[in-house]
Amino acid sequence: MSWKSLLCVSVSSIVGLAGIVPMTASAQTAPATAPDPATAQEAPKPDAPSDQSANPAAVDASSQDSTPTDSGDVVVTGLRRSLASAQNIKRLSDGIVDAVVAEDIGKLPDTFASSALQRVAGVNVTRGGGESAGVTVRGLPDLTTTYNGRQIFTAEGRYVQIQDFPAGTVQALEVYKSGLANQIEGGIAGEVNVRGRRPFDFQGFELSGSLNGVLSQQSEKIVPNGNLLISDRWNTGIGEMGLLVNASYVGINFLDSSREQSVVIASTNVQNSDGTVSNRAPGQPAGLRFPDAQGNFLGYGARYRPSANAAFQWKPTPELEIYADGLYQGFRSKDYNRWMFMPIFGDITLTNVTTFPGSNQISSATVSGSVRPDGYTGSFNGKTDTYQGGGGVNWKKDRLEISADVAYTNSKYTANLVNVDYAAASSPVRNVNFDASKNGGPSQEFVNFSLGDPANFIARGLYQELLEVSGKDWQARTDLSYDLDMGFLKRLQVGLRYNDRDAARDFGNLYNNFFSRRPDVTFESLGIPLSSLPGSDVRVTLPGFTFDDAQPNIAYAAMTRDSIRDNLPALRSFFKVPAGTVPFDQSQRFRANEKSYAVYGQLKYGFDLGNITVDGLAGLRAVKTKTVINGVSRQQIGTDAAENPIYTFSPDKAGNEYTDYLPNASARVAFTDKLQMRLAYTKTRTRPNFIDLRPNLTVGTPPTFTEGNPCLDPTSTTYNSRNCARGGSQGNPNLKPLTSNNYDLSMEYYFSKTGFFSAAVFRHDVKGFLSTVNTVYRDPTYGLVAIDRPVNLGNTRLQGAEMQFTSFLDFDGLPEWVKGFGVQANGTFIDAKGDLQDNFAQSYNNEQQRFPGVSRWSYNLVGLYERPQFSGRLAYNYRSKFVSYYSFETFDPIAHPTMEQGRGQLDGSLSVTPVPNITLAFDVANILGNPIKRDRAYNTGDVYRRQVFYIERSYSLGVRFRF
């Protein structure tokens, strides 16, 4: 769909609707990723960032509660007040904004703020681990996150993990889809501001909270959750003061489970050493195709998030306000992961073969002679502590307003992982299905082999990993606003901001599966029973796949999490690895400092054209960034007598300095007091992650060549080829920020205090997305090297349309009980295409392809009902299929995509208020229990289901109170 077509559709839709939507409302009074595990245990990716994802962003609460005058006085409370406040933010904002407000969050069937965001038009999330994460806005993942208008982040990352905000501690979530000069720069997708409560938000004393239990169906565990807020304000001889304290504890136990098969699509043809070709499926046509492995993943976890915030406000005079506040966010994770990998390669024979009609794809077979199954049992601990404290002043006198704010943030994340690897004691015959009923994907049945018998599993190795990342910053800003008396020029805004940011990362890992060297003897070859490991407690673990029709309630014998953690010193000794914590790898270490200096100016204008009112903004924000990053480079120079690598290390330091100019211009055209149009142009940008900027260079052992090899001949065409190079990896301190030119047009029609319709079109022209490429060059120190490093890619274009409708049935002539019904609906269409990295682009003649992570269609349908003593909500969220990633695989010369299929999720909530101030609430998430499904293409038109991933269904029952 073209840009012009989108524009015509949206404008014609809103103009047509304006003539049919009722114009008045009658009075009504009524009382908040799936992971894709590998098909074999892989070494961790140390280059990946850790992930546990008076200010214009902090709109004054009093202004939000004051609804524009409509015909009649309508008192709105509960859900209605939430919708009215969110609608008011959208209606009065200078930019393109959508919000989820106060009571809305409390009444959504959501535990975390990130789950509430999925109800916002154009916002998508990834699901897994009992929660929502990976927030994207209009297809873009790079956001600025702020708390009460201050930038906030987790550890060394650029943004905070939104799921670390319990929904009960949040007053509002504001999604800014277009930037303003007086907003903090940093996200090409816009900004998500989390607004906490402050004492002046309440009329006086406030005591409120909640207590509930959350039951997760697959993990069969109940976890208590609670929230308590105490706030008061009082008059003193030196002015009015207020103090608020809020504490929350949110936890969830979960069990995610997935059935998987390999992205490597093998052939029944096998090349023999004498050059002949044999058929692995006797009696079948040659060249049948099939995934070369299957696997089952069971991921159990217990995650807890303690949180606290406090705020103090003081107004010594009506013109002056002084405030201070603080925030603590905690995250604790104890995960227990089990993975079984079932190869369909080796000296295999396939019998009882069936194929899909009209294709050479095998649908089921009996497998014998394969490499024995193996896997791991993993124990993972994660911990985050984030602190932010700050204060400031707001002063307003006549037409002049001055504000200042300063804050300090400190965040640290630590994670450690221990995997005990195992193998099956034999290679059993099994019946495999590559396309199980209903949800597709793999299933298998072992012949004369019990998965529940500990004697069928032997020890294979021990893997350990340790990560520590941290970040801290000082930020300060001063803003000045002056109301002008110069005709159409209404207000001048100027300001300064300074930010001093530090980031650090340490990482180490260690794996051993050898009992001895020279001769090489593996633990697997010794056949040591898994149950004989020190302190081993091997049990048939809790089954997963509760909602699966193909292979329900899979379980198998595995070491318990406690028997791994409690006996770690003895396990290290048994597997012949050094005692104590895993040492950090110096080549994965970096220390970064980044200073930024911002200055902005912005004019607000306004004028009338007959009965039409026009106002808007024009501004420019200039930001200078200086980055210095220190790391360590590693060179492998050989091996010792035990064949362990020998390295040399040398310090590396790199820096970068650049200035961004970010203009913005917008107009709001009010045709009536109900119908308005917005137009906006903004430029936004996102800095690269610190880990991508590190200068560290890691190179492997130089290859050795025998005499006569063309790699030794400078005249040979292969002399400078990748086949002659030593491998390595490196960051790129010269990376440029991602930039986006953004264009928005929307029409908005407000027909009641809780009812509106809007239609919008938008376009983002993005330049500089990051991708890893392998570059071959001659280094003066290391010779010919083939280095993986991040680079800025070319261009990506995202364009689309949004529509939203919200209303209660507050129409004249309807019975009072009918007026309790309401509806929220929104839908988004996005057409996203971008340049791929060079080696992938060659698969598509260098033409732009679908941009990963972006669904063409997504929508929300929410049914509401609210009366003074009862309310209910049923919310359905859907997003269509999208590309997860592109990749090359064995036997596949084309970089085909892995696609995640479209999926909808239904959540619900009910609440009853039997007595004033006390509400009983019941929530359920993931009612349908339908899985996440991913497919892998390997030829044009040929697809196998890659993964079927079942996430948790949770129930919550509790009480809310407010006095």
Secondary structure, 3 states (H helix, E strand, C coil): CCHHHHHHHHHHHHHHHHCCCCCCCCCCCCCCCCCCCCCCCCCCCCCCCCCCCCECCECCHHHHHCCCCCCCCCCCCHHHHHHHHHHHHHHHCCCCEEEEEHHHHHHCCCCEHHHHHCCCCCEEEEEECCEEEEEEECCECCCEEEECCEECCCCCCCCCCHHHCEHHHEEEEEEECCCCCCCCCCCCCCEEEEEECCHHHCCCCEEEEEEEEEEECCCCEEEEEEEEEEEEEEEECCEEEEEEEEEEEEEEEEEEEEEEECCCEEECEEECCCCCEEECCCCCCCCCEEECEEEEEEEEEEEEEEEEEEEEEEEEECCEEEEEEEEEEEEEEEEEEEEEEEECCEEEEEEEEEECCCCCEEEEEEEEEECCCEEEEEEEEEEEEEEEEEEEEEEEECCEEEEEEEEEEEEEEEEEEEEEEEEECCCCCEEEECCCCCCCCCEEEECCCCCCCHHHEEEEEEEEEEEEEEEEEEEEEEEEEEEEEECCEEEEEEEEEEEEEEEEEEEEEEEECEEECCCCEEHHHHCCEHHHCCCCCEEECCCCCCCCCCCCCCCCEEECHHHHHCCHHHHHHHCCCCCCCCCCCHHHCEEEEEEEEEEEEEEEEEEEECCEEEEEEEEEEEEEEEEEEEEEEEEEEEECCCCCEEEEEEEEEEEEEEEEEEEEEEEEEECCCCEEEEEEEEEEEECCCHHHHCCCEEECCCCCCCCCCHHHCCCCCCCCCHHHCEEEEECCCCCCCEEEEEEEEEEEEEEECCEEEEEEEEEEEEECCEEEEEEEEEECCCEEEEEEEEEECCEEEEEEEEEEEEEECCCCCCCCCHHHEEEEEEEEEEEEEECCCHHHHHHHCCCCEECCCCCCEEEEEEEEEEECCEEEEEEEEEECCEEEEEEEECCEEEEEEEEECCEEEEEEEEEEEEECCEEEEEEEECCCCCCEEEEEEEECCEEEEEEEEECCCEEEEEEEEEC
